[in-house]
Amino acid sequence: MPDTAYPKSIFRFGLFELDSATGELRKEGIARPRVQGQPLEILLHLLTRPGEVVSREELRAQLWPADTFVDYDHSLNAAVNKLRDALNDSAENPRFIQTIPRRGYRFIASVRVEDPVGPSPAATLPPLSSPALPAGQVIPDSADASDPEPGAESKRRHALSGPDDLPDAPRGVIQLLFSLLQVMYLAFYFTALARLRWVEPVLSQAVPHSHWLLGTLLVTALIGIPLRLYLLSASIFGYKGLPVKFHLLFPFILPLDELWALAPFLLVDQIGLGLALAATAALLYLPFSQRSLMLMGEFNRKQES
């Protein structure tokens, strides 16, 4: 393997940091399996050239001498796959290593480098073809959505989560869970409408002037059905704008879902007060779980772009 001297530095990208001298990889300060050998060589080569397309031929020359007899394509693919596994990345939804068909690879997240000897100002690495910058100068990288901007921590001091606070999740898992929640709400609406003649006596016994509550139940169910059908179809078919649309609708979805969180009390005679309370407590959380799923979907979209 050719001997290439990389700067002995700490590379930071997204939630990860890599010690180039030892191959130690950490995510949010927690040690991950060490990156070694060809995956480490590839990662360091990409980290020193963020945003640039590195050709497969260049990586072959980097990893193997000219007189080496090896199945380059298979070995290079295997090394890149190991590297992606180490970073929890994927070729289909890349957050760090993007495959450029018939050309090579590109590191799509911004990279900051720090001196491991002592604290020094973090600097974003420019492409190798760019002029060298004074130490500590920062190059803005608008293509990255995974690194928090300065002051982002202070902006996120609120109760609800932001995209960077949530764990990584495959898009398919997000779609499945979100779709199941929409099916559950549709089942609530249809069941309540189908059992309306049993619901009305329960409401009349529970509260005075129950016709107002019954009317609210009917109106919200009739509004909720087309809303849930839209969200369900958008999730199943992978509508790219769904996270943004959901956040626009969330101020209306939240009171709707919180109202229907009381639905278990319609069955209090069958399931008992304790179970009705427990089910209501769980349902009160569901609109926020939907929001979290959409935030994870939005984060994945930003990383891909």
N, C-alpha and C positions, 0 to 999 in steps of 0.2 A: 504494500500500500504506500503511495507517495507520502512523503513527510511534509505536511503543510502546517506552518506555525500560525495558529489562531491567537488573537489577543486573550491573555489570561484575565477574563472578566466574568462578571455576573450578567447574564442576559435575562431580561424580564420581558415577558409578552403575555398578555391576558392575565390569567391568574397564576401563571407558571413563572419559575425562575430556574435558570440553568447555570451551573458552574462549569465553565468551559474547560477548566484544568482537570476536574475530577469526573465530570459527567453526572454529578449529582443533580437530580431534578426534584423540585418542590412545587407543590400546588397549595397556595394560601398558607405557606409556611410548613406544610406537612410533607415529609419525605415520600417520594415515589420511587419505584424501581429505577435503579441507575441506568442511564443510557450509555451504551458502550459500542465500540466497533464501528461498523459501517453506518448504522442509524445515527450515531453521534456525529460522524464525519459529515453526513448529509445535512443534519440539523444545523451544525455550525456553519456550513457553507451557505445555507439558506438564510440563517440569522444575520450574517454579515452582508447580505444583499436583499434586504426586505423590499418587497414590491417589484423586484426584477424577476424576469423569467430566466431560470437556470436550466439550460438544455440537458437532456439525458446524456448526450455525448460528453458534455463538460463534467457531469457527475461520474461517468464511466472513467474518464481520464483521471479524475480526482481519487477514485477508489481503487483502481487497478492499474498497474504498469502496462505499458504497451505490449510487452511480451507475455502477458498473462492469458492463459487459455481458460475461459469460463463462459458460462451462459449469462452474458451481461444482462439481458432483458429480465430474465427470471430472477437473478440475484438482486438487481436493482429494485425490482418490484417488491421482492420479499423484504428488503431493507426498509423501503418506504412504508410498507404495511406495518412493520414492527414499530417504526417511529410514530405512525398514526395511532397505533394502539397505546403507546406510552403517553400520548397527548390527549387521549379520548377523542380523537379526530376521525373524520371519515371522508372518503373520496366523494360521496354523494352530497354531503352537507359540510363542506370544509369550513373550519374556523381559523385554521393556521396554514395548512399545506394544500394549495390548490393545484390540481392537475390541469395543465394546458395541453389539450389533445395534440398529439404528433409533434410536440415541442419539448415539454419538460415540466417543471414545477415552479411554483411561486409561493413565497411566504407572504400571506395577505394581512397578517396582524402587524401592528407597529411594534418595534423592538426598542427597548431602552437598555443601555449598557452602563454598568457601574464597575468601578475599580474594587476588586475583592480585598485589597490591602487595608483600605480605610474608607470612610464615608466620603463621597464626592457627589457633585451634582449629577443627576441622571440626564443622559442625553439620548435622543432618538437617533439611531444609526441612519445615515444617508446611504443611498446606493453607492457602490464602490466607484462608479463612474462619475460621481459628483465630486466637486472640490472638497478638500478636507475642511472641517469647521473647527473653530476654537473649542477647547475643552469646556464642557458644560453648556454649550449652546444647544438649544432644543429645536429640532425640525418638526413642525406640526404635521401630523399624518391624519388627514381627514378620512382615509379609507378604513380606519380601524374603529370598531365600535366596542371593543372588549376592554380597552384600557380606560379607567376613569379619568376624566379631565381634572385639572386642578380645582379644588374646592368642591368636587363631586360628593365627598363624604359629608360635608356640611349640608349639601342640598338634599341628601337622602335621610336626614334625621326626622323621619316621620313614621307613623305606625305601619303604613302599607309598604310592601316590598317594591323594589325597583328591579329592572331586568338583570342588573349585575349582582343582585343579592340571591338570585335563584340558581339552583344547580342545573347542569347540562341535562338535557333529555332528548332522545331521538324524536324527530318530527312525527313518526308513526305512533309513538306512545302518546304524545300530546293529542293527536287527532282522535285516537281511540277513546281516551278518557273524556275528552271534551264532548265527543259524540254520545257517549253513554249517559252523560249528565243531561244532555238535551232530550234523549229518549226517556229518561226518568221523569223530567218535567212534563213531557207530552203525556206520559201515562197518568200523572196526577190530574192534568186537565181533563182528559177524556174520561177517566174514572169518576171524577166529581160530577161532570155533566151527565154521565150515564146513570149515576145514582142520585140524581137531583131530588127525587121525591123522598129519599131517605135523609138527605142532607138538610132539607128545610126544617123538619121537626127537631133535629139536633140543634140547629141554630136558634130556633124559637125557644127552646128550653134553656139555652145557655145565656142569651142576652135579650133584653127588651128591644123592640123595634128591629127585629131580625131581618126585615125586608131590605133594609139598607145594606146589611152585611151580605145578604144573598145576592143583591144586585151587584155589589162590588166583586163578589166571587165570579159571577157570570161575566162581567165586563173584563176582568183581568184574565180569565180563562180564554175568552175570545180574542183578546189581544196577544196572550202568550202563545197560542197555537201557531199563528203565522210567524211570530218572532222565532220560536223554537225550530220550526221547519226551515226557516232561512239559515239559522246558525248551524243546524244539523247538515243541511245540504252543502253549505260553504265549507264545513269541516271535512265532510266525506270527500269532496272533490278538490280539496286543497287550495281553496281560494286564497291567493297571496295577500290580499288586503284585509283578511279577517281580523287579525289582531288590532289593527287600527280601527276598523269598524266597531269591534266589540268595545273598545275603550270609549268610543263616542256614545255607544248605547248604554254603557255601564250605569250612568246616573239614573236611567229609567229601569234597567234590569234589576238593580239593587233593591229598590222598594217593592218591586213585583215579587222577587224571590223571597224577600223577608216576610211579605204577607203570606205567601204560600208555605212558608216554614211552619205556620200554625196548622197546616192541614192534618197532622196526626191527631189533633184534638177532635176532629170529626169522627174519629174511631175510638175515642176514649172509652166507650162502653165495652168495646171488644178487646182492646189491648191494655187497658188500665192507665191510670194517670202517670205512673212512673215511666213507663215505656214511651208514652206520648211526650213527656218532657224531654227524655233522652233523644228521641227522634227529632224533635223541634230544635234542640241545641245543635245537632249535627247539620240539619238543613239550614240553620242560620249561617253556617260557615261556607256553604256551597257557592254562593256568588263570589266570594273572595277566592275560593279554589279555582273557579273558572277564570277569574282575572289573572291569577298566577300562571295558569296554563297558557293563556294568551300572551303574557309577558315573556314566557320562555319561548313561545313561537316567534314573537317579535325580535327577541335577542338573536335567535338563530338566523332570521332574515337579515338582520343588520350584519352579522358575521359573514354571511354569504356574499353580501354586497361589498 
